[in-house]
Amino acid sequence: MSRPAPSPRAPSPVRPPVAMRRFSRGLLLAATALGGIVFGADARADGPVRAMPIHAPKSQPEAPASFTGTVSNTDPMTFQADHVAYDSKNGIATWTGNVQLWQNDQIMRADKVVYDRNTGIAAARGNVALVEPDGTVLFTEYAELSNGMRDGIMTRMYAQMYDNARLAANGLRRTNSKVNDLTRVVYTACEICARHPERAPFWQFRSYDATHDLQHKRLEFRDVFFDFFGVPVFYLPAFSMTDPSVRRQSGFLTPGFTPHDRYLGTYVTIPYYWVIDRFSDLTATGLFATRTGPELMMNFRRYFNAARLNVSGNIAYDTHHDSTYVNTFGDTVDSSNNHGVQGYISASGQVNINKTWRAGGNIRWASSPNYMRDYRVSGYGQDTLNSNLYLEGFGTGSYSRIDAEGYQGMNQGIINNKDLPWVLPRYTYSYFGQPDALGGRFALDTTDFYVYRENGTSDQRGQLSLNWDRPFHNSLGQIWNLTLHVESAVHRATDLNAQPNFGRTARAQVQGQVEPTVALKMNWPFLRSFNHNTGTQILEPIVQFIAAPNTGNSSSRNIPNEDSLTYEFTDSTLFAINRYAGTDRLDGGLRANVGLHNNWTWNGHQIDVLIGESFQEHIDHNRIPYSGLNHHLSDVVMGTHMVPNQYFDFDGKMRLDPYAGKVDFADALGSAGFRHFRVTGGYLFEPVTPYYYYAQRSYATAPPAIYYKPVSELTLGAASNWDNWHIAAYLRRSLSRKESVAVGGDAGYQNDCFGLDVMYLKQYTTIGGQQSNSTVMFSLTFKTIGTFGING
């Protein structure tokens, strides 16, 4: 049964006396300068500054051989003082004026010290400061130390600890340099107001008594009041925490509590942290919920000299029985195997073989997506869980990698697991040479792989890309670049009629392609200054000519497509030789690209604009819909980056169809405001929805109807920061579907020792079988103690 709550008489707020603070910095400097000095002189009367080793009396017991502390009574105690007096008859030494005593890593500073050689007791008075081996400094007006500074008492003690933590007590008793017992204790990690030191700190603990375990680095408080601004808020019969100087220590971490969750109900998490050795640790967390079975989570970390390993594993008994549901494509998804014993594993590691080569891997696997949803396992909501093993090397201008990859589908609303590929293996090599005798540079790239699908196209590819660039300029200031490029590949594929190709035949096909390309690009920058020579404007016409054989659907119909499923024609790809993401599909024919680049830069501000268009002689009418290249004259592409002042910034891209007079693509993001308040806004428009994998079972030569559903989304947000306060809110809404996607907000307060944060998120969309829901997260952070959070 705990005793009644105390009314502590320890100094509050915690703050050292002025005189103590005055010499604390000098003490640390003296500790550094004098720590290795031992003088042999014997002072027997008042005299000049001297120093001498003082050995423990013979009658005093020696420390056991098994003692592992940092101080010892068998080592000499060395001192330095302005004046020294020694009474040889009584065996009493008196030191006055800037007295400093040190033994190993422990140092004491005082105005006066009286040392009794018979009892081994040193009594220190006036501005006493004791520096501990871990850097903690104890301040007091009176202290008695014995047994080689291992035992002692202090009155009205103040401690300056690691990470700005402070502790004060009416009294302290030290035993064997392992335990400090304290009475009437106050603890805080907050700064004390310099103008009004009498005011209470932002938060503090007040305790009837406490124990500081120096050997195991623990602080245990009993009968604790927790104060905000000196006002008691709540009471704890006992509270234990790790010493602030310790970065890693075994023990229970801060538990978590969530009053309500859709799938877990009310649940608690209890984590335990185990420091195995200097290079490895293990965290085990138990989860106990009201709506489903318990879960055990483990995380093991290990660091080697040239390697690292991180393994996480979860196992649970999921009692939530999910009903079947209809996914985005109208298929019924069965959830009958998503309950009972479930699990998840995530492992990553890497080893440096030598200065050139390293190997590693990342493994992620879950028994079911619904288990990850039910237990809030990190990674749920992603389309896939990715795993790989790799070996890679780095050379001068070269890079080589061989790897194997696998995927597990998490969103059954869009992706069927059997449709996902296994890459077994893939090899990549890249080389970029030094300038040759002609002033050009040669580059070589290859990416070769074998892709296997249980349900879909399986194929093998050998690919080689050769490139030579030769830059030069003339007296007109024109910058030219000549490019010679060859793209080649050999493919073997089966089931081309399946996803993701939807070809016309299921027979095995072997086909290759070689495409040589010649490109000449000219940049002609014109430069002027403005704003009294503090700003610079660059007006830069750009022209590019590209010649290559014609490519299109007829030449690539029997070539599988693994890396070119998307096509992006914007200002960033206007002058690219191949605008596809990969090399399974190529841009061919005669092309001319023109652009006008304009840039203004002044006083750290910038406006940058590029507008351009492409002309192509060859038209592929089966090109991806709304690509912007369905006519001889392409869409007009524009891109801009604007930071005209500190109050406004904007980034945007757009593609305009000159034939239809409408926008085919738009992406914009901007913000406006001042130091303490800012509003952001974003907009995305695309006339199609690019699904990479199609969940329908009856494959066709064309994408499903959902592909042609436009994307039109608006994002709005606002945030304010004022001193220690912050607040933010955002909204994401689909204009094409006429519904919100998500809405949320965050508000909080943070200072040097305390943090409060409240976040709200509402999701309107459906991911797999999870319907829309709301989440509230609340957290309190106390410096040197930890974070307490609640999710709901």
Summary of the structure (lengths in Angstrom):
residues: 792
radius of gyration: 36.2
end to end distance: 34.1
largest distance: 113.3
contacts: 2432
relative contact order: 0.06
helix: 5%
strand: 55%
